[in-house]
Amino acid sequence: MAFKGKLIGALLGSFAGPMGTILGGVIGHFFDMASNERRSSGAFFSHADTARVDRVSTAQLNFLSSLIGLSIAVANADGHVRTSQISALRSFFRENFPYSEDDQQLIRQIIDETFRNRSRLNVAGLCGYYRSISVLTDRLLLLRLLFKIAVADNLGIDPREEALIRKITSLLGLSEYHFKSVQAEFSRVEKRAYQILGVDPRASEAEIRSAYRKLASEHHPDRVANLGEEFVKVAEEKFKLINEAYEEIRRERGF
């Protein structure tokens, strides 16, 4: 399986450009780890089951590599990455994902290596690659995590970082509507509940209900099950916020 992991790392490298050189090793490693966990479980899989699990592993690795690469790019939006930003990125993985200490160490090494090679990051290429191999729900989760990691820094998110996230939103094939919905979650804006749902405060009851159903469907945690349990838990945060925003508006409007 180790050989297969190396092949996958090389394949992704050929698509992701400079990021492949930096992240190919971790991609292969995590694929092998997932495959070994499957094998050591003692279960016997059919060929179809094996292909299904391998596809799940690959989805996780694509997401992880894109998240690390784009997070470093956002931190470098002003041409100067603060130490606190890298610390926030390391802390994010340590606090949100129950990887083993060895794997956390490997992630830290990849973050540091990506930071050292930040001038080679090809944001448009990486976004184009991930857009071509992912579904809408996965890209929405990626967008939210870029904000979540950016604001984790003690100094908050810089306007240039936010501008780059807006550009990444478009490069990922997402809309300004999606950007503003996530942006509202991490900022103190007026009528925040309406902003999260992406509707005007003067919107009709029917428009609000429609917007809620659309967002709830797009951000339902079950839709990111292909990324693994860790990312499902992150998706649940957004789903909860959407429901809370809708309930707040319902109480305010009385419907």
DABELGI-V608351 format. One record per pair of residues at least 6 apart in sequence whose ideal C-beta (glycine too) atoms are under 6 Angstrom apart, sorted by the first residue. I is the first residue (numbers start at 1). J is the second residue. D is the distance in Angstrom with one decimal. If there is no record, write none. Layout:
i: {I & I}
j: {J & J}
d: {D & D}
//
This chain:
i: {1 & 1 & 2 & 5 & 5 & 5 & 6 & 8 & 8 & 9 & 9 & 9 & 12 & 12 & 13 & 13 & 15 & 16 & 16 & 17 & 17 & 18 & 18 & 19 & 19 & 22 & 22 & 22 & 23 & 26 & 27 & 27 & 30 & 31 & 31 & 34 & 38 & 56 & 59 & 59 & 60 & 60 & 62 & 63 & 66 & 67 & 68 & 69 & 70 & 71 & 71 & 72 & 72 & 72 & 73 & 73 & 74 & 74 & 74 & 74 & 74 & 75 & 75 & 76 & 77 & 77 & 77 & 78 & 84 & 84 & 85 & 86 & 88 & 88 & 89 & 89 & 90 & 90 & 92 & 92 & 93 & 94 & 97 & 124 & 127 & 127 & 127 & 131 & 131 & 137 & 137 & 139 & 139 & 141 & 141 & 143 & 143 & 144 & 144 & 146 & 147 & 147 & 150 & 150 & 151 & 151 & 166 & 169 & 177 & 181 & 181 & 184 & 184 & 184 & 185 & 189 & 191 & 193 & 193 & 193 & 194 & 196 & 197 & 197 & 197 & 198 & 199 & 199 & 199 & 205 & 208 & 212 & 215 & 216 & 219 & 219 & 221 & 221 & 221 & 221 & 224 & 224 & 224 & 225}
j: {32 & 35 & 32 & 28 & 31 & 32 & 28 & 28 & 31 & 24 & 27 & 28 & 20 & 27 & 20 & 24 & 129 & 126 & 129 & 122 & 125 & 120 & 122 & 69 & 126 & 113 & 114 & 117 & 65 & 110 & 61 & 65 & 61 & 57 & 61 & 57 & 53 & 226 & 226 & 227 & 227 & 228 & 133 & 227 & 130 & 145 & 114 & 126 & 146 & 89 & 149 & 114 & 115 & 118 & 121 & 123 & 146 & 150 & 161 & 164 & 165 & 81 & 85 & 118 & 160 & 161 & 164 & 160 & 153 & 154 & 153 & 115 & 152 & 153 & 111 & 149 & 108 & 111 & 149 & 152 & 107 & 104 & 230 & 171 & 168 & 171 & 172 & 172 & 173 & 223 & 224 & 172 & 174 & 224 & 235 & 169 & 182 & 182 & 238 & 165 & 182 & 186 & 157 & 161 & 157 & 186 & 179 & 179 & 198 & 196 & 198 & 192 & 195 & 196 & 241 & 195 & 201 & 245 & 248 & 249 & 201 & 245 & 211 & 212 & 245 & 211 & 207 & 208 & 211 & 255 & 249 & 246 & 242 & 242 & 238 & 239 & 232 & 235 & 236 & 239 & 231 & 232 & 235 & 232}
d: {5.3 & 4.6 & 5.3 & 3.6 & 4.4 & 3.8 & 4.8 & 6.0 & 5.1 & 3.6 & 4.5 & 3.6 & 5.8 & 5.4 & 2.2 & 4.4 & 4.8 & 5.8 & 5.1 & 4.8 & 4.6 & 4.1 & 5.6 & 4.8 & 5.4 & 5.5 & 5.2 & 5.5 & 4.3 & 4.7 & 4.7 & 5.6 & 5.2 & 5.2 & 5.6 & 3.7 & 5.2 & 5.5 & 4.6 & 5.8 & 5.5 & 5.1 & 6.0 & 5.4 & 4.4 & 5.8 & 5.9 & 5.3 & 6.0 & 5.6 & 5.0 & 4.7 & 5.8 & 5.5 & 4.8 & 5.0 & 5.9 & 5.6 & 5.1 & 5.4 & 6.0 & 4.7 & 4.2 & 4.7 & 4.3 & 4.6 & 4.3 & 4.7 & 5.1 & 5.5 & 4.9 & 5.8 & 4.0 & 4.6 & 5.6 & 5.8 & 5.4 & 6.0 & 5.2 & 5.8 & 5.2 & 5.8 & 4.6 & 5.8 & 5.8 & 3.5 & 5.3 & 5.3 & 5.0 & 4.0 & 5.6 & 4.7 & 6.0 & 5.5 & 5.6 & 5.9 & 5.5 & 5.1 & 5.7 & 5.4 & 5.5 & 5.0 & 4.5 & 5.3 & 5.0 & 5.0 & 5.5 & 4.4 & 4.9 & 5.7 & 4.8 & 5.6 & 3.4 & 4.9 & 5.9 & 5.4 & 4.9 & 3.9 & 4.4 & 5.2 & 4.9 & 4.2 & 4.8 & 5.9 & 5.4 & 5.7 & 5.9 & 5.5 & 4.7 & 5.2 & 6.0 & 4.5 & 5.0 & 5.6 & 4.9 & 5.3 & 4.9 & 4.3 & 4.8 & 5.6 & 5.4 & 5.8 & 4.8 & 6.0}
//
